Amino acid sequence: MTTPVDQQRVREHVRDLQHRLAELSPHREVRIVAVTKGFGVDAPRAALAAGLTMVGENYAQELIAKHEELSTEERDRIEWHFLGRLQRNKVRSIAAIVSVWQSVDRSELIDEIARRAPGAKVMIQLNLSNEPQKGGAPLSEGERLVGQAREVGLTVIGLMGVGTAGDPVETAAGFARLVELADRLGLPERSIGMSDDLELAVREGSTMVRVGTGLFGARAPRSL
Ligand SMILES: *Cc1c(COP(=O)(O)O)cnc(C)c1O
């Protein structure tokens, strides 16, 4: 069972968020990735109806299921961003669907994506908190992974990170480290900021926030 999505309310949340982002960042556009995990196909549809085209998913199965329910016209408009922890053996099954691989955090994934989706757009995910369950490579590995991805012909567009929960000072410091590395490596996109920490992320230099609950409401707990 998935929680139903109210298109009208999503549209209002998108408008409000766009205004907030424009206020927080008047000189740099911050784009929204609508994170639809835990919801049904009505979530990407509501995102499209509200004018968003970048949609994020965390689980290969859920991504495939939603993609299959969309019409050809809807598929053409959506740009899927893969955000979740990714097993190497799942890459092939979603290679034709994913537009941007945001959660690339290790060498074997880089090689597999280069093999199954040559030239694809990727972001290297960094772990900003040293909480291993959050995924992401250590900051010290970032430069090497970016170099490797470029070498095998992938298009590295930026860095992605999940903020440290709880302590805003630590969260901001983690975002700042990611932005500094992106600057140094000449990477335009910094995908930082979720529903609960997007103001901090935008202040630190986010170009892309990934928002789920802030647009669609609370997710049902994930059942196994
Ligand atoms: C779930 C998720 C989001 C969205 O989180 P919300 O708190 O619902 O906004 C963003 N990024 C990643 C990597 C996620 O897993």
Ligand as a Chemical Component Dictionary entry (heavy atoms), coordinates in Angstrom:
data_LIG
# 
_chem_comp.id                   LIG 
_chem_comp.type                 NON-POLYMER 
_chem_comp.pdbx_formal_charge   0 
_chem_comp.three_letter_code    LIG 
# 
loop_
_chem_comp_atom.comp_id 
_chem_comp_atom.atom_id 
_chem_comp_atom.alt_atom_id 
_chem_comp_atom.type_symbol 
_chem_comp_atom.charge 
_chem_comp_atom.model_Cartn_x 
_chem_comp_atom.model_Cartn_y 
_chem_comp_atom.model_Cartn_z 
_chem_comp_atom.pdbx_ordinal 
LIG C1 C1 C 0 14.619 10.135 0.921  1  
LIG C2 C2 C 0 15.728 10.933 0.384  2  
LIG C3 C3 C 0 15.571 12.299 0.131  3  
LIG C4 C4 C 0 14.316 13.071 0.462  4  
LIG O1 O1 O 0 14.148 13.138 1.841  5  
LIG P1 P1 P 0 12.975 14.015 2.512  6  
LIG O2 O2 O 0 13.404 14.133 3.923  7  
LIG O3 O3 O 0 11.737 13.229 2.333  8  
LIG O4 O4 O 0 12.928 15.313 1.813  9  
LIG C5 C5 C 0 16.650 12.971 -0.421 10 
LIG N1 N1 N 0 17.821 12.358 -0.695 11 
LIG C6 C6 C 0 18.006 11.051 -0.467 12 
LIG C7 C7 C 0 19.323 10.433 -0.786 13 
LIG C8 C8 C 0 16.977 10.306 0.099  14 
LIG O5 O5 O 0 17.185 9.012  0.360  15 
# 
loop_
_chem_comp_bond.comp_id 
_chem_comp_bond.atom_id_1 
_chem_comp_bond.atom_id_2 
_chem_comp_bond.value_order 
_chem_comp_bond.pdbx_ordinal 
LIG C1 C2 SING 1  
LIG C2 C3 SING 2  
LIG C2 C8 DOUB 3  
LIG C3 C4 SING 4  
LIG C3 C5 DOUB 5  
LIG C4 O1 SING 6  
LIG O1 P1 SING 7  
LIG P1 O2 DOUB 8  
LIG P1 O3 SING 9  
LIG P1 O4 SING 10 
LIG C5 N1 SING 11 
LIG N1 C6 DOUB 12 
LIG C6 C7 SING 13 
LIG C6 C8 SING 14 
LIG C8 O5 SING 15 
# 
